[in-house]
Amino acid sequence: MLILNKTELNPASFILNGIPGLEGMHMWISFPFCSMYVVAMVGNCGLLYLIHFEDSLHRPMYYFLAMLSLTDLVMCSSTIPKALCIFWFHLKEIGFKECLVQMFFIHTFTGMESGVLMLMALDRYVAICYPLRYSTILTNPIIAKVGFATFLRGVLLIIPFTFLTKRLPYCRGNIIHHTYCDHMSVAKLSCGNIKANAIYGLMVALLIGGFDILCITVSYTMILRAVVSLSSADARQKAFSTCTAHICAIVFSYSPAFFSFFSHRFGGYTIPPSCHIIVANIYLLLPPTMNPIVYGVKTKQIRDNVIRILSGSKNTKSHSI
């Protein structure tokens, strides 16, 4: 009787097949993907540069924004370059270990994104409800600790994904109908029992997403109560205007996530697989693209610094001429 070693059932590589049903349109789909990726890279690198070099932005709100930008950069860079290689050069192969690494980065930093949005909601709560104690509550060491704790939470909860996926025997081929190595997309290629993967995946989604959404909801409930209690309409508008950019960031981040989550479970066969894959990519690409634009437009300090730098560069050019 031949006993197969489990390691022999681990494929050397997987084939990422892109967007199923739309293979002929990969080149056209690549243009918006590439454009959004460029905007995301330039916008988030620009925000990090501003926050680092401008003393007026050395405040808790902007430190959290820097965390969000750094998270966005890693999140979209872990998927989009490979997707573009699939679309442009048909480089669909990805090593088994490389696939596990990509899976780890994607899920860790999507969890980090959710955590940073939660921290930013708490920041707005402290700024509006306890304005006189804002600088004493959110000190630099506290910001560093909560940021590291959010990152550590993601790492510790996602590491089991890689072990749960690595232990599975793969005998249903090695073609993944996706643009990146999503946890369940890889697990479904296994002929083993993936119930533990599905249950743990749901637990992590509830532990991260559920907890963060609860904290954001409670924070904004308290903010709304504090804003409504202000006597002046101008003061109410000014207080709530500091939250508009963050609310937009929440919408851009959670809307594709909710659509993807509920359509997978309740959409059945009514939603084509190509739609699921496109939304999954938008979920990783839309927040990094839109967050710098929203914060650049809605946040006066960032907008003023950008205008000052641009006007300064124009003046330098005119003097050199």
PAZAPA-4460 file (N, C-alpha, C; in steps of 0.05 Angstrom, whole numbers, plus 32768, in hexadecimal, padded with zeros to 4 digits):
% residues 321
    n_x    n_y    n_z   ca_x   ca_y   ca_z    c_x    c_y    c_z   seq   type   mol
   8011   7FE8   8000   8000   8000   8000   8012   8019   8000     1      M     A
   800D   802A   7FED   801D   8042   7FEA   8013   8059   7FFC     2      L     A
   8024   8062   800D   801D   8078   801F   8029   8092   8014     3      I     A
   8017   80A5   800E   8021   80BE   8002   8028   80D2   8018     4      L     A
   803E   80DE   8015   8047   80F4   8027   8036   810D   8021     5      N     A
   802D   811A   8036   801C   8132   8032   802A   8148   8022     6      K     A
   8044   814A   8026   8053   815F   8018   8052   815B   7FFA     7      T     A
   804E   8141   7FF1   804D   813B   7FD4   8033   8146   7FC8     8      E     A
   801F   814B   7FDA   8005   8155   7FD0   8004   8173   7FD0     9      L     A
   801A   8180   7FD8   801B   819D   7FD6   8027   81A4   7FBB    10      N     A
   8019   81B3   7FAA   8023   81B9   7F90   803B   81CC   7F92    11      P     A
   804D   81CA   7F7E   8064   81DC   7F7D   805B   81F9   7F79    12      A     A
   8045   81FC   7F6A   803B   8217   7F63   801D   8215   7F5D    13      S     A
   8011   822D   7F5D   7FF5   8230   7F55   7FF4   8241   7F3B    14      F     A
   7FDE   823F   7F2D   7FD9   8250   7F16   7FC2   8263   7F1D    15      I     A
   7FC8   827D   7F1E   7FB4   8291   7F22   7FA7   8298   7F08    16      L     A
   7F8E   8291   7F04   7F82   8293   7EEA   7F75   82AE   7EE4    17      N     A
   7F78   82C1   7EF6   7F6C   82DC   7EF1   7F4F   82DC   7EF7    18      G     A
   7F40   82EB   7EE6   7F23   82EE   7EEA   7F14   82DA   7ED8    19      I     A
   7F08   82C6   7EE3   7EFB   82B1   7ED3   7EE4   82BC   7EC2    20      P     A
   7EE4   82B4   7EA9   7ECF   82BD   7E96   7ED6   82D7   7E88    21      G     A
   7EEA   82E5   7E92   7EF2   82FF   7E85   7F0F   82FE   7E7D    22      L     A
   7F19   82E7   7E76   7F35   82E4   7E6E   7F3C   82F6   7E56    23      E     A
   7F28   82F7   7E43   7F2D   8307   7E2B   7F2E   8325   7E30    24      G     A
   7F24   832E   7E47   7F23   834A   7E4E   7F38   8352   7E63    25      M     A
   7F4B   8340   7E69   7F5F   8345   7E7D   7F6F   835F   7E77    26      H     A
   7F75   8363   7E5E   7F85   837B   7E57   7F76   8395   7E5D    27      M     A
   7F5C   8395   7E56   7F4B   83AD   7E5C   7F47   83B1   7E7A    28      W     A
   7F43   839B   7E88   7F3F   839D   7EA5   7F59   83A7   7EB3    29      I     A
   7F6F   83A1   7EA7   7F89   83A9   7EB3   7F8D   83C7   7EB5    30      S     A
   7F81   83D6   7EA2   7F85   83F3   7EA1   7F7A   8401   7EBA    31      F     A
   7F61   83FD   7EC2   7F57   8409   7EDB   7F66   83FF   7EF3    32      P     A
   7F6E   83E5   7EF3   7F7D   83DA   7F0A   7F97   83E9   7F0C    33      F     A
   7FA5   83EB   7EF6   7FC0   83F8   7EF6   7FBD   8416   7EFE    34      C     A
   7FA9   8424   7EF3   7FA6   8440   7EF9   7FA0   8444   7F17    35      S     A
   7F8F   8433   7F22   7F89   8436   7F3F   7FA1   842F   7F50    36      M     A
   7FB1   841C   7F47   7FC9   8414   7F56   7FDD   842B   7F56    37      Y     A
   7FE1   8438   7F40   7FF3   844F   7F3E   7FEA   8466   7F50    38      V     A
   7FD0   846C   7F4F   7FC4   8481   7F60   7FC8   847A   7F7D    39      V     A
   7FC4   8460   7F84   7FC7   8457   7FA0   7FE4   845A   7FA9    40      A     A
   7FF7   8452   7F99   8013   8454   7FA0   801C   8471   7FA3    41      M     A
   8015   8482   7F90   801D   849E   7F91   800F   84AC   7FA8    42      V     A
   7FF5   84A8   7FAB   7FE6   84B5   7FC0   7FEF   84AE   7FDC    43      G     A
   7FF2   8494   7FE1   7FFA   848B   7FFC   8017   8492   8002    44      N     A
   8029   8490   7FEF   8045   8499   7FF3   8046   84B7   7FF8    45      C     A
   8035   84C6   7FE9   8034   84E3   7FED   802A   84EA   8009    46      G     A
   8016   84DB   8013   800C   84E0   802E   8021   84DA   8043    47      L     A
   802F   84C4   8040   8045   84BC   8052   805B   84D1   8053    48      L     A
   8062   84DB   803B   8076   84F0   8039   806D   8509   8048    49      Y     A
   8055   8512   8043   804A   852A   8050   804A   8527   806F    50      L     A
   8040   8510   8078   803E   850C   8095   8059   850B   80A2    51      I     A
   806C   8500   8094   8087   84FD   809F   8096   8518   80A1    52      H     A
   8093   8528   808C   80A3   8540   808A   8095   855A   8093    53      F     A
   807B   855A   8096   806D   8572   809E   8067   8571   80BC    54      E     A
   8073   8583   80CB   806F   8583   80E8   8052   8588   80F1    55      D     A
   8043   8597   80E0   8027   859C   80E7   8016   8583   80E7    56      S     A
   8020   856E   80DA   8011   8555   80D8   801A   8540   80EC    57      L     A
   802C   8548   80FE   8035   8535   8113   8021   8535   812A    58      H     A
   800A   852A   8124   7FF4   8528   8137   7FE7   850C   8135    59      R     A
   7FDA   8503   814A   7FCF   84E7   814A   7FBE   84E0   8132    60      P     A
   7FAD   84F2   8129   7F9C   84EC   8112   7FAC   84E5   80F9    61      M     A
   7FC2   84F3   80F5   7FD2   84EF   80DD   7FE5   84D7   80E0    62      Y     A
   7FEC   84D0   80F9   7FFC   84B8   80FE   7FEB   84A0   80F7    63      Y     A
   7FD1   84A0   80FE   7FBF   848A   80F7   7FBB   8489   80D9    64      F     A
   7FBA   84A1   80CC   7FB8   84A2   80AF   7FD0   8496   80A2    65      L     A
   7FE8   849B   80AD   8001   848F   80A3   8000   8471   80A5    66      A     A
   7FF5   8466   80BB   7FF2   8449   80BE   7FDF   843F   80A8    67      M     A
   7FCA   844D   80A3   7FB6   8445   808E   7FC4   8445   8073    68      L     A
   7FD3   8459   806D   7FE1   845B   8053   7FF5   8444   804F    69      S     A
   8004   843F   8064   8018   8429   8063   800A   840E   805F    70      L     A
   7FF4   840A   806D   7FE4   83F2   806A   7FDA   83EF   804E    71      T     A
   7FCF   8405   8043   7FC4   8405   8028   7FDA   83FE   8013    72      D     A
   7FF2   8409   8017   8008   8403   8004   800E   83E6   8004    73      L     A
   8011   83D9   801B   8017   83BD   801C   8000   83AC   8011    74      V     A
   7FE8   83B4   8018   7FD0   83A5   8011   7FCD   83A3   7FF3    75      M     A
   7FCF   83B9   7FE5   7FCB   83B9   7FC8   7FE4   83AE   7FB9    76      C     A
   7FFC   83B2   7FC5   8015   83A9   7FB8   8018   838B   7FBA    77      S     A
   8009   837E   7FCD   800B   8361   7FD0   7FFB   8352   7FBA    78      S     A
   7FE9   8361   7FAC   7FD8   8354   7F98   7FD9   835F   7F7C    79      T     A
   7FD9   837A   7F79   7FD6   8386   7F5F   7FED   8381   7F4C    80      I     A
   8007   8382   7F55   801C   837C   7F42   801A   8360   7F36    81      P     A
   8013   834C   7F46   800F   8331   7F3B   7FF7   8330   7F28    82      K     A
   7FE1   833E   7F2F   7FCA   833E   7F1E   7FD1   834B   7F03    83      A     A
   7FE1   8360   7F03   7FE9   836D   7EEA   7FFB   835B   7ED9    84      L     A
   800C   834B   7EE7   801C   8337   7ED9   800B   8322   7ECB    85      C     A
   7FF5   831B   7ED8   7FE2   8307   7ECC   7FD5   8314   7EB4    86      I     A
   7FCB   832D   7EB7   7FBD   833A   7EA1   7FCE   8340   7E89    87      F     A
   7FE7   834A   7E8E   7FF8   8353   7E79   800A   833E   7E6D    88      W     A
   8016   832D   7E7E   802B   831B   7E74   8024   82FE   7E77    89      F     A
   800B   82F8   7E81   8002   82DD   7E85   8014   82CD   7E98    90      H     A
   8021   82DB   7EAB   8032   82CE   7EBF   8020   82C5   7ED6    91      L     A
   8014   82AE   7ED3   7FFF   82A5   7EE5   8009   8293   7EFC    92      K     A
   8021   8289   7EF9   802C   8276   7F0C   8035   8284   7F26    93      E     A
   802F   8278   7F3C   8039   8283   7F56   8040   826A   7F67    94      I     A
   8058   826B   7F73   8061   8255   7F84   804F   8250   7F9C    95      G     A
   8050   8238   7FA6   803E   8231   7FBD   8045   8242   7FD5    96      F     A
   805E   8245   7FDC   8066   8255   7FF3   8061   8273   7FEE    97      K     A
   8066   827B   7FD5   8061   8297   7FCE   8043   829D   7FD0    98      E     A
   8032   828A   7FCA   8015   828D   7FCC   800D   8290   7FEA    99      C     A
   8019   8280   7FFB   8013   8281   8018   801C   829C   8023   100      L     A
   8033   82A6   801A   803D   82C1   8023   802A   82D7   801A   101      V     A
   8021   82D5   8001   800E   82E9   7FF6   7FF4   82E9   8006   102      Q     A
   7FEA   82D1   800C   7FD2   82CD   801C   7FD5   82DA   8037   103      M     A
   7FEC   82D6   8044   7FF2   82E1   805E   7FF1   82FF   805E   104      F     A
   7FFF   830B   804A   8000   8329   8049   7FE4   8334   8042   105      F     A
   7FD6   8328   8030   7FBB   8333   8029   7FA9   8333   8042   106      I     A
   7FA7   831D   804F   7F94   831B   8066   7F9D   832A   807E   107      H     A
   7FB7   832B   8083   7FC2   833A   8099   7FBC   8358   8096   108      T     A
   7FC1   8362   807E   7FBF   837F   807A   7FA2   8388   8074   109      F     A
   7F91   8376   806C   7F74   837E   806B   7F6A   8380   8087   110      T     A
   7F73   836E   8099   7F6C   836F   80B5   7F78   8388   80C2   111      G     A
   7F90   838F   80BA   7F9D   83A8   80C4   7F8E   83C1   80BB   112      M     A
   7F84   83C1   80A2   7F74   83D7   8097   7F5C   83DB   80A9   113      E     A
   7F4E   83C6   80AF   7F36   83C8   80BF   7F3D   83D2   80DB   114      S     A
   7F53   83C8   80E6   7F5C   83D1   8101   7F63   83EE   8102   115      G     A
   7F71   83F8   80ED   7F79   8414   80ED   7F60   8426   80EA   116      V     A
   7F4D   841E   80DA   7F34   842E   80D8   7F26   842F   80F3   117      L     A
   7F27   8419   8102   7F1C   8419   811D   7F2B   842D   812F   118      M     A
   7F45   842C   812D   7F56   843F   813E   7F50   845C   8136   119      L     A
   7F4C   8461   811D   7F46   847C   8114   7F2B   8486   811E   120      M     A
   7F18   8473   8120   7EFE   847A   812B   7F00   8481   8149   121      A     A
   7F11   8472   8157   7F16   8478   8174   7F24   8492   8177   122      L     A
   7F36   8498   8164   7F44   84B2   8164   7F31   84C9   8161   123      D     A
   7F1E   84C7   814E   7F09   84DC   814A   7EF7   84DE   8163   124      R     A
   7EF1   84C7   8170   7EE1   84C7   8188   7EEF   84D7   819E   125      Y     A
   7F09   84D2   81A3   7F18   84E1   81B7   7F1A   84FE   81B0   126      V     A
   7F1F   8504   8196   7F23   8520   818E   7F09   8531   8192   127      A     A
   7EF2   8525   818D   7ED9   8534   818F   7ECD   8533   81AB   128      I     A
   7ECF   851C   81B8   7EC2   8519   81D3   7ED4   8522   81EA   129      C     A
   7EEF   8521   81E6   7F02   8529   81FA   7F17   853B   81EE   130      Y     A
   7F10   8551   81E2   7F23   8562   81D4   7F3A   856C   81E5   131      P     A
   7F35   8573   81FF   7F49   857E   8210   7F5E   8569   8219   132      L     A
   7F56   8550   8218   7F68   853A   8221   7F73   852A   8209   133      R     A
   7F6D   8534   81F1   7F75   8525   81D8   7F93   851F   81D7   134      Y     A
   7FA3   8533   81DB   7FC0   8530   81D9   7FCC   8520   81F0   135      S     A
   7FBF   851F   8207   7FC9   850F   821D   7FC0   84F2   821C   136      T     A
   7FA9   84ED   820F   7F9F   84D2   820C   7FAE   84C4   81F6   137      I     A
   7FAF   84D1   81DE   7FBC   84C4   81C7   7FD9   84CF   81C4   138      L     A
   7FEA   84C6   81D5   8006   84CC   81D4   8014   84BB   81BF   139      T     A
   802C   84C2   81B7   803B   84B3   81A3   803F   8496   81AB   140      N     A
   8047   8490   81C5   804A   8474   81CD   8030   8464   81CB   141      P     A
   801A   8471   81D3   8000   8463   81D1   7FF9   845C   81B4   142      I     A
   7FFE   8470   81A2   7FF8   846B   8186   8009   8454   817B   143      I     A
   8023   8454   8182   8035   843F   8179   802B   8423   8184   144      A     A
   8023   8423   819D   801A   8409   81A9   8001   83FF   819D   145      K     A
   7FED   8410   8199   7FD3   8406   818D   7FD7   83FF   8170   146      V     A
   7FE9   840D   8162   7FEF   8406   8146   7FFD   83EB   8144   147      G     A
   8010   83E6   8156   801E   83CC   8156   800B   83B6   815F   148      F     A
   7FFA   83BB   8172   7FE6   83A7   817B   7FD3   839F   8164   149      A     A
   7FCB   83B3   8154   7FB9   83AD   813D   7FC8   839C   8129   150      T     A
   7FE1   83A2   8123   7FF1   8392   8111   7FF5   8376   811C   151      F     A
   7FFB   8374   8136   8000   835A   8142   7FE7   8349   8142   152      L     A
   7FD0   8356   8147   7FB6   8347   8146   7FB3   833A   812A   153      R     A
   7FB8   8349   8115   7FB5   833E   80FA   7FC8   8327   80F5   154      G     A
   7FE2   832A   80FD   7FF6   8315   80F9   7FEE   82FC   8108   155      V     A
   7FE7   82FE   8121   7FE2   82E6   8131   7FC8   82D8   8128   156      L     A
   7FB5   82E7   811E   7F9C   82DA   8115   7F9F   82CE   80F9   157      L     A
   7FB1   82D9   80E9   7FB3   82D0   80CD   7FC8   82BA   80CA   158      I     A
   7FDC   82B8   80DB   7FF0   82A3   80D9   7FE3   8287   80D8   159      I     A
   7FCF   8281   80E8   7FC2   8266   80E5   7FB7   8260   80C9   160      P     A
   7FAF   8275   80BA   7FA6   8271   809F   7FBA   8262   808E   161      F     A
   7FD3   826B   8091   7FE9   825E   8080   7FED   8241   8088   162      T     A
   7FEC   823B   80A2   7FF0   8220   80AB   7FD9   820E   80A4   163      F     A
   7FC0   8219   80A7   7FA8   820A   80A0   7FA8   8203   8082   164      L     A
   7FB2   8216   8072   7FB2   8212   8055   7FC9   8200   804C   165      T     A
   7FE0   8203   8059   7FF7   81F3   8052   7FF4   81D5   8058   166      K     A
   7FE4   81CF   806D   7FE1   81B3   8076   7FCF   81A3   8063   167      R     A
   7FBF   81B1   8052   7FAB   81A4   8041   7FB9   8195   802A   168      L     A
   7FAE   817E   8022   7FB7   8170   800A   7FA9   817B   7FF1   169      P     A
   7FB8   8181   7FDC   7FAC   818D   7FC4   7FAC   8179   7FAD   170      Y     A
   7F94   8171   7FA6   7F92   815D   7F90   7F7B   8164   7F7D   171      C     A
   7F72   817E   7F7E   7F5E   8187   7F6B   7F69   819B   7F57   172      R     A
   7F82   8196   7F50   7F8F   81A9   7F3D   7F9C   81C0   7F4B   173      G     A
   7FA8   81D2   7F3C   7FB6   81E8   7F48   7FAE   8203   7F3C   174      N     A
   7F96   8204   7F2F   7F8D   821C   7F22   7F7A   822B   7F35   175      I     A
   7F82   8244   7F3C   7F72   8255   7F4E   7F64   826A   7F3C   176      I     A
   7F4A   826A   7F3C   7F3A   827D   7F2C   7F39   8298   7F3B   177      H     A
   7F4F   82A5   7F3C   7F51   82BE   7F4B   7F6A   82CC   7F41   178      H     A
   7F6E   82E6   7F49   7F86   82F5   7F42   7F9A   82F4   7F59   179      T     A
   7F92   82E9   7F70   7FA5   82E7   7F86   7F9D   82CF   7F97   180      Y     A
   7FAF   82C8   7FAA   7FAB   82B0   7FBB   7F99   82B7   7FD3   181      C     A
   7F80   82B5   7FCF   7F6C   82B9   7FE5   7F6B   829F   7FF5   182      D     A
   7F67   82A1   800F   7F68   8289   8020   7F55   8273   8017   183      H     A
   7F3B   8279   8013   7F28   8264   800D   7F2A   825C   7FF0   184      M     A
   7F33   826D   7FDE   7F38   8265   7FC2   7F4D   8250   7FC0   185      S     A
   7F62   8252   7FD1   7F77   823E   7FD1   7F6D   8224   7FDF   186      V     A
   7F5F   8228   7FF6   7F56   8211   8005   7F43   81FF   7FF5   187      A     A
   7F33   820B   7FE4   7F1F   81FC   7FD4   7F2B   81E9   7FC0   188      K     A
   7F45   81ED   7FBA   7F53   81DB   7FA8   7F5B   81C1   7FB6   189      L     A
   7F58   81C0   7FD0   7F60   81A9   7FE0   7F4A   8193   7FDF   190      S     A
   7F53   817A   7FE0   7F40   8164   7FE2   7F3D   815B   7FFF   191      C     A
   7F4A   816B   8012   7F47   8165   802E   7F30   8174   803A   192      G     A
   7F2E   8172   8054   7F18   817F   8063   7F1F   819C   8069   193      N     A
   7F10   81AE   805D   7F16   81CB   8060   7F03   81D9   8073   194      I     A
   7EF4   81C9   8083   7EE1   81D5   8096   7EEF   81E7   80AA   195      K     A
   7F06   81DE   80B3   7F15   81EE   80C7   7F1D   8209   80BA   196      A     A
   7F25   8209   80A1   7F2C   8222   8093   7F14   8235   8091   197      N     A
   7EFD   822A   808A   7EE5   823A   8087   7EDC   8246   80A2   198      A     A
   7EDC   8235   80B7   7ED4   823E   80D2   7EE7   8253   80DD   199      I     A
   7F01   824D   80DA   7F15   8261   80E4   7F14   827B   80D5   200      Y     A
   7F0F   827A   80BA   7F0D   8292   80AA   7EF5   82A3   80B3   201      G     A
   7EDF   8296   80B9   7EC7   82A5   80C3   7ECD   82B1   80DF   202      L     A
   7EDB   82A2   80F0   7EE2   82AC   810B   7EF3   82C5   8109   203      M     A
   7F07   82C4   80F7   7F1A   82DB   80F4   7F0A   82F3   80EA   204      V     A
   7EF8   82EE   80D6   7EE8   8305   80CB   7ED8   8312   80E1   205      A     A
   7ECC   8301   80F3   7EBC   830C   8109   7ECE   831A   811E   206      L     A
   7EE5   830E   8125   7EF6   8319   8139   7F02   8333   8130   207      L     A
   7F0A   8336   8117   7F15   834F   810D   7F00   8362   8104   208      I     A
   7EF1   835A   80EF   7EDD   836C   80E3   7EC7   8372   80F6   209      G     A
   7EBC   835E   8104   7EA6   8362   8117   7EAD   8374   812E   210      G     A
   7EC5   836F   813A   7ECE   8380   8150   7ED3   839C   8147   211      F     A
   7EE0   83A0   8130   7EE7   83BB   8127   7ECE   83CB   8120   212      D     A
   7EBB   83BE   8112   7EA2   83CC   810B   7E92   83D4   8124   213      I     A
   7E93   83C2   8138   7E85   83C9   8151   7E92   83E1   815E   214      L     A
   7EAD   83E2   815F   7EBB   83F9   816B   7EB5   8413   815B   215      C     A
   7EB5   8411   8140   7EB0   8428   812F   7E94   8432   8134   216      I     A
   7E80   8420   8136   7E64   8427   813A   7E61   8435   8155   217      T     A
   7E6D   842A   816A   7E6B   8436   8185   7E78   8451   8185   218      V     A
   7E8F   8454   8178   7E9D   846D   8177   7E8D   8483   816A   219      S     A
   7E81   847C   8153   7E71   8490   8145   7E57   8496   8152   220      Y     A
   7E4C   8483   8161   7E34   8489   8170   7E3A   849E   8186   221      T     A
   7E51   849A   8193   7E59   84AD   81A8   7E60   84C8   819C   222      M     A
   7E6D   84C8   8184   7E74   84E1   8176   7E5A   84F0   816E   223      I     A
   7E47   84E1   8164   7E2E   84EE   815B   7E1F   84FA   8173   224      L     A
   7E1F   84ED   8189   7E13   84F8   81A2   7E21   8511   81AA   225      R     A
   7E3C   8511   81A9   7E4B   8528   81B2   7E47   8540   819F   226      A     A
   7E46   853A   8184   7E43   854F   8170   7E27   855C   8172   227      V     A
   7E13   854B   8176   7DF7   8555   8178   7DF4   8567   8190   228      V     A
   7E02   8561   81A5   7DFF   8571   81BE   7E0D   858C   81BD   229      S     A
   7E1D   8591   81A8   7E29   85AB   81A5   7E14   85C1   819F   230      L     A
   7E18   85D8   81AB   7E03   85ED   81A8   7E04   85FA   818D   231      S     A
   7E1C   85FF   8182   7E1F   860E   8169   7E1E   85FB   8151   232      S     A
   7E0F   8603   813C   7E0D   85F3   8124   7E28   85F3   8116   233      A     A
   7E36   8609   8117   7E51   860B   810B   7E64   85F8   8118   234      D     A
   7E63   85F6   8133   7E74   85E4   8142   7E6E   85C7   813C   235      A     A
   7E54   85C0   8138   7E4C   85A5   8131   7E57   859D   8116   236      R     A
   7E54   85B0   8103   7E5E   85AB   80E8   7E7C   85A7   80E7   237      Q     A
   7E8B   85B8   80F6   7EA8   85B7   80F7   7EB1   859D   8105   238      K     A
   7EA3   8595   811A   7EAB   857C   8128   7EA6   8564   8117   239      A     A
   7E8F   8563   8109   7E8A   854B   80F9   7E99   854B   80DF   240      F     A
   7EA2   8562   80D5   7EB1   8563   80BC   7ECC   8555   80BE   241      S     A
   7ED6   8553   80D7   7EF0   8545   80DC   7EED   8527   80D8   242      T     A
   7ED4   851D   80D7   7ECF   8501   80D5   7EC8   84F8   80B8   243      C     A
   7EC2   850B   80A7   7EB8   8504   808C   7ECC   84F3   807C   244      T     A
   7EE6   84FA   807D   7EFA   84EA   806E   7EFB   84CE   8079   245      A     A
   7EFA   84CB   8093   7EFB   84B0   809F   7EE2   84A0   8098   246      H     A
   7ECB   84AD   8098   7EB2   849E   8091   7EB4   8495   8074   247      I     A
   7EBF   84A5   8062   7EC3   849D   8046   7ED6   8485   8044   248      C     A
   7EEB   8485   8054   7EFF   846F   8054   7EF1   8455   805E   249      A     A
   7EE0   8457   8071   7ED1   8440   807B   7EBF   8435   8065   250      I     A
   7EB1   8447   8057   7E9F   843E   8041   7EAE   8430   802B   251      V     A
   7EC5   843C   8023   7ED5   8430   800E   7EE1   8415   8016   252      F     A
   7EE6   8412   802F   7EF3   83F9   8039   7EDF   83E3   803D   253      S     A
   7EC9   83E9   804B   7EB6   83D4   8053   7EA1   83CD   803E   254      Y     A
   7E9B   83DF   802C   7E86   83D9   8018   7E8D   83C1   8007   255      S     A
   7EA4   83C1   7FFA   7EAB   83A9   7FEA   7EAE   8390   7FFB   256      P     A
   7EB8   8394   8014   7EBB   837D   8026   7EA0   8370   802D   257      A     A
   7E8C   8381   8033   7E71   8377   8039   7E65   8369   8021   258      F     A
   7E68   8376   8009   7E5D   836A   7FF1   7E69   834F   7FEC   259      F     A
   7E83   834D   7FEE   7E91   8334   7FE9   7E88   831F   7FFE   260      S     A
   7E87   8326   8017   7E7F   8313   802C   7E63   8308   8029   261      F     A
   7E50   831A   8024   7E34   8312   8023   7E2D   8304   8008   262      F     A
   7E3A   830D   7FF2   7E34   8301   7FD8   7E3F   82E4   7FD7   263      S     A
   7E56   82DF   7FE4   7E61   82C4   7FE5   7E4E   82B1   7FF4   264      H     A
   7E41   82BB   8009   7E31   82AA   801A   7E13   82A9   8012   265      R     A
   7E09   82BF   8006   7DEC   82C0   8000   7DE7   82C4   7FE2   266      F     A
   7DFC   82CA   7FD2   7DF8   82D0   7FB6   7DF3   82B8   7FA5   267      G     A
   7DFD   82A0   7FAF   7DFA   8288   7FA0   7E06   828A   7F85   268      G     A
   7DF7   8281   7F71   7E00   8281   7F55   7DF6   8299   7F46   269      Y     A
   7DE9   82AC   7F53   7DDE   82C3   7F45   7DF3   82D7   7F3E   270      T     A
   7E09   82D7   7F4D   7E20   82EA   7F48   7E36   82DA   7F3B   271      I     A
   7E3F   82E2   7F23   7E54   82D3   7F15   7E6E   82D4   7F23   272      P     A
   7E7F   82BF   7F21   7E9A   82BF   7F2E   7EAB   82D7   7F27   273      P     A
   7EA9   82E0   7F0E   7EB9   82F7   7F06   7EB3   8310   7F17   274      S     A
   7E9A   8313   7F1E   7E92   832A   7F2F   7E9E   8328   7F4B   275      C     A
   7E9F   830F   7F56   7EAB   830A   7F70   7EC9   8312   7F6F   276      H     A
   7ED7   830A   7F5A   7EF4   830F   7F58   7EF9   832D   7F55   277      I     A
   7EE9   833A   7F44   7EED   8357   7F40   7EE9   8366   7F5A   278      I     A
   7ED3   835F   7F69   7ECD   836D   7F82   7EE4   8367   7F96   279      V     A
   7EEE   834E   7F96   7F04   8347   7FA9   7F1C   8359   7FA3   280      A     A
   7F22   835F   7F8A   7F38   8370   7F83   7F32   838D   7F8A   281      N     A
   7F19   8396   7F85   7F12   83B1   7F8D   7F14   83B5   7FAB   282      I     A
   7F0D   83A0   7FBA   7F0F   83A1   7FD7   7F2C   83A8   7FE0   283      Y     A
   7F40   839E   7FD1   7F5C   83A3   7FD8   7F67   83BB   7FCA   284      L     A
   7F5A   83C6   7FB6   7F65   83DC   7FA6   7F56   83F6   7FAA   285      L     A
   7F3C   83F5   7FAF   7F2D   840E   7FB2   7F35   841F   7FCB   286      L     A
   7F37   8413   7FE3   7F40   8424   7FFA   7F5B   8431   7FF6   287      P     A
   7F70   8422   7FED   7F8A   8430   7FE9   7F89   8446   7FD4   288      P     A
   7F77   8443   7FC1   7F75   8458   7FAC   7F66   8470   7FB6   289      T     A
   7F50   846C   7FC4   7F3F   8482   7FCB   7F47   8490   7FE5   290      M     A
   7F53   8482   7FF8   7F59   848E   8012   7F6B   84A7   800F   291      N     A
   7F81   84A7   8000   7F91   84BF   7FFD   7F82   84D6   7FF0   292      P     A
   7F71   84D0   7FDC   7F61   84E4   7FCF   7F4D   84F1   7FE2   293      I     A
   7F3F   84E0   7FF1   7F2B   84EA   8004   7F38   84FB   801A   294      V     A
   7F4E   84F1   8025   7F5B   8500   803B   7F68   8519   8030   295      Y     A
   7F72   8518   8017   7F7E   8530   800B   7F69   8546   8005   296      G     A
   7F51   853E   7FFE   7F3C   8551   7FF8   7F2D   855B   8011   297      V     A
   7F28   8548   8024   7F17   854E   803B   7F27   855A   8053   298      K     A
   7F41   8555   8054   7F50   855E   806C   7F5F   8577   8065   299      T     A
   7F58   858D   8072   7F63   85A7   806C   7F81   85A9   806F   300      K     A
   7F8C   859D   8085   7FA9   859F   8089   7FB9   8591   8073   301      Q     A
   7FAF   857A   806A   7FBD   856C   8054   7FBA   857B   803A   302      I     A
   7FA2   8585   8035   7F9D   8594   801D   7FAE   85AD   801C   303      R     A
   7FB0   85BC   8032   7FC1   85D4   8033   7FDE   85CE   802F   304      D     A
   7FE8   85B8   803A   8004   85B0   8036   800A   85A9   801A   305      N     A
   7FF7   859A   800D   7FFB   8593   7FF1   7FFC   85AC   7FDF   306      V     A
   7FE9   85BE   7FE4   7FE8   85D7   7FD4   8001   85E7   7FD8   307      I     A
   800B   85E8   7FF1   8023   85F7   7FF7   803C   85EC   7FE9   308      R     A
   803E   85D1   7FE9   8054   85C4   7FDC   8053   85C8   7FBE   309      I     A
   803B   85C5   7FB2   8037   85C9   7F95   803D   85E6   7F8D   310      L     A
   8033   85F9   7F9D   8038   8615   7F96   8055   861C   7F9A   311      S     A
   8062   8610   7FAE   807F   8614   7FB2   8090   860A   7F9B   312      G     A
   8088   85F3   7F90   8097   85E7   7F7A   8093   85F8   7F60   313      S     A
   807B   8603   7F5D   8076   8615   7F46   8086   862F   7F48   314      K     A
   8087   863A   7F60   8097   8652   7F65   80B5   864D   7F5F   315      N     A
   80BF   8636   7F67   80DB   862F   7F62   80E0   862D   7F45   316      T     A
   80CE   8621   7F36   80D1   861F   7F19   80D1   863A   7F0C   317      K     A
   80BF   864C   7F14   80BD   8666   7F08   80D6   8677   7F0E   318      S     A
   80E2   8673   7F26   80FB   8682   7F2D   8112   8677   7F1C   319      H     A
   8112   865D   7F18   8129   8651   7F08   8127   865A   7EEB   320      S     A
   810F   865F   7EE1   810C   8669   7EC6   8115   8686   7EC4   321      I     A
***
